[in-house]
């Protein structure tokens, strides 16, 4: 999962909430293993606790703690392992990744280290450079 999926699941007033929820429910019904990594929860915490006027959700730490626990119950949490860093380093050099997109590269590095091939994300364009994985928009899961 990309972190934007987790945020949309929690943000019930967001127009993409139902797309994220429907995709997760459908994939779970199909028996897909849906997973996250610690980075997802760290990014989620950062956005969820940021004020609304700063493009955050404005939640308290107690609310975010409850939401992260729910997410850990819904998704398989894969651990950070040493192989992720060397894979990340290889990816950022190979794909000339710069700026904020280094976080996307780390997510891909974790996927590759854990042999995960598909990523559910609303930001397909952010992952086009990574031919090593398949990025899927939740709206395409629901419509197929």
C-alpha positions, -999 to +999 in steps of 0.1 A: +000+000+000+011+035-007+005+058+023-021+078+003-044+048+004-041+046+042-049+083+045-079+081+023-093+051+043-092+072+074-104+105+058-140+096+053-150+130+039-123+127+011-138+121-024-113+092-028-123+075+004-148+051-011-124+042-040-097+032-014-122+014+008-138-005-021-104-016-035-092-028-002-124-048+005-124-063-030-087-073-029-092-089+005-123-108-008-101-121-036-076-134-011-048-109-018-023-102+009-024-065+016+007-052+033+023-021+047+058-013+060+068+009+089+075+038+066+038+038+057+028+043+093+055+070+099+043+089+068+007+084+079+014+097+114+032+128+099+002+138+077-025+128+101-011+149+130-003+179+108-029+207+110-056+208+084-045+242+071-011+226+064-026+198+043-029+174+072-058+157+089-054+176+122-058+145+144-045+142+179-018+117+187-044+096+206-066+095+175-037+086+152-026+059+176-061+044+173-061+047+135-026+031+132-037+002+154-067-003+130-044-002+100-021-028+116-051-050+121-062-047+084-028-050+067+002-073+072+031-052+086+063-062+070+094-052+090+122-030+080+152-052+072+188-043+063+184-052+027+160-023+021+188+004+024+211-012-003+181-018-025+170+019-020+205+031-028+206+010-060+172+024-071+179+061-064+211+058-085+196+037-113+166+060-116+183+093-107+157+099-079+158+133-062+139+153-037+108+140-020+106+111-044+133+093-024+105+082-001+088+065-030+120+048-039+124+035-003+088+021-005+098+003-038+130-009-022+110-024+007+087-040-018+116-056-037+133-067-005+101-085+006+093-097-030+061-076-033+053-069-069+021-047-068+015-013-052-019+002-047-016+040-050-035+070-062-002+084-075+006+061-104+028+087-121+052+088-091+060+051-096+063+049-135+100+050-134+102+018-113+098-009-139+105-034-111+069-031-097+034-026-109+015+004-096-023+001-096-049+028-091-077+017-067-102+031-092-090+005-117-094-023-091-130-013-085-139-009-121-124-043-133 
